[in-house]
Amino acid sequence: MARLERSFDYDCAELDRRQRGIVLHMVLSLVVGMLLGSLGAVLSHAHSPLGSLYEPYAYVLLVVVAGYTAAGLGWAALSSALATFGPLLSLLAATFFDPGAVLLGAGSAAAMNVTVATLVVVGVLAHLARRDTLWGDLAGGVLAGLVALDGLDKALPGGPEHVPGFWPWKALVVGALVLGLLVTTRPGWGRARSAAVTLAIVAACAAFL
């Protein structure tokens, strides 16, 4: 009987630690997002050349980390949403000082909704990429492909979000980010399979640009 009581107490303590860890993870996702958003607002207001690299890639990295380290798929979606809303809150507050500022590069409410949804999907894909299966390879490849497509849009003159002067050094940073995602999210031969998925996505989209 005493052993059962000790086992029950251990299970309750373990569940309590797990719940505290999940809550802490969500709070950190929001708070770090707000801090990154504040720094992004400063860079944007100062017209720093780092601004075009910082936004959106700093937020993408935050969402990837939040999703990848989440306790489960549902928690990954929630933490990714909080990591996305954090910068939005800071950037929204910054619009009081700069009314002409554009949040996360979105020029309309519809574009903003698409941006938020895309970032949440990025976090979910990062969590799925932890799985040691072909589905994990696919998720890792699509994740890296989404980041690569954003860089492709900015680098190629025919892209809808073309930024003059983006090539070459900024594009190289995006390439390093894509490579880093493939290396860190997938082990062994899974990296090669994810890379193949990424190349297929980029090639398919480049053919239509």
Salt bridges, closest charged atoms under 4 A:
GLU14 OE1 - ARG17 NH2 2.59
ASP16 OD2 - ARG20 NH1 2.02
ASP137 OD1 - ARG186 NH2 2.52
ASP137 OD2 - ARG193 NE 2.54
ASP150 OD2 - LYS154 NZ 2.89
GLU161 OE1 - LYS154 NZ 3.55
